[in-house]
């Protein structure tokens, strides 16, 4: 084992990537093609050739990134991406209070300005920051990437989720996303631990409410993978600090879309016979075979300590361990807005997503249509499958379910 990101610097990075391009083209692609042809050699016999092939490709790309870092390096919070609808979102240090403020001070995390991006529904060209029209909903997109990768800009792969949700649910005319700060840990220079991303998400939410003018009831917060974790943390923060006399915290959003949420950043679900181990061949998440999740955990918690990944309600709300420092009134999810949760039936995080559902149902109730918690598990689907246009029919079926659920809540 060479360690994490051993070839992150040039010239070794370039040499390693060249080696991988040649090896993949001449060796791995032919092998993946051959072993994906017979159904009995696919990770799941029910999969078609395309899905079996692309999951192997994604897993290999993930391995390469453990060697060199993100390929290519994603845009970050220090600059706006050109050629898309972007603007700077001003920090709101006065809205950072209580427990999160104390944690930010302890971790030396400050509120800073970050890029924000708008994506309009197909065929529209809405001016940046235009006030909402009557009946308009907005999707607040928090991207995945394990808190260490990917981007909020409209060219990022995760932006496809927002475009597709708008396609199927017409009251949403535009999606807003933020370039929250990505975390880093050794061997890279440690940076932006919890609660950096949460502070940035609060700034983006404040922009929608107090600058653009959206009613909180018309905001749908959507997060995939780590973005789902962040969506829960944002909602929890807004709820925890309602009614304070010293600051006017905006009310929680009207709805949550948690798509393959990474709800337990700790290790409580890494147990024998859990999907974390039994579904390793049917998903592209690398688990800790190459230190990937260990790196992400260390990057997120920073000096806060790995124990926080096990018991902190802001970091691991689906943990099977007792949640520490609970400030809840009547349950961990009491007061949360209507929530749609989805999982892939072949993804490694399925067990923890089911735990999240169980906890939310206990506190909020469940039911079809207008129920407070709606859960949809797509058989044979992988992690964050809504990102991939080849992942059919589950992708379209899920988007239709989301649209129906959103429509029922507005009826």
Buried (B, 14 or more C-beta within 10 A) or exposed (E): EEEBBBBBEEEEBEEBBEEBEEEBEEEBBEEBEEEBEEEEEBBBEEBEEEBBBBBBBBBBEBBBBBBBBBBEEBBBBEEBBEEBBBBEBBBBBEBBBBBBBEBBEEBEBEBBEBBBBBBBBEEEEBEEBEEBEEEBBBBBBBBBBBBBBBBBBBEBBBBBBBBBBBEBBEBBBBBBBBBBBBBBBEEBEBBBBBBBBBBBBBBBBBBBBEEBEBBBBBBBBBBBBBBBBBBBBBBBBBBBBEEEEEEEBBBBBBBBBBBBBBBBBBBBBBEEEBBBBEBBEBBBBBBBEBBBBBBBBBBBBBEBEBEBBBBBBBBBBBBBBEBEEEEBEEBBBEBBBBBBBBBBBBBBBBBBBBBBBEBBBBBBEBEEEEBBBBBBBBEBBBBBBBBBEEBEEBBBEBBEBBBBBBBBBBE
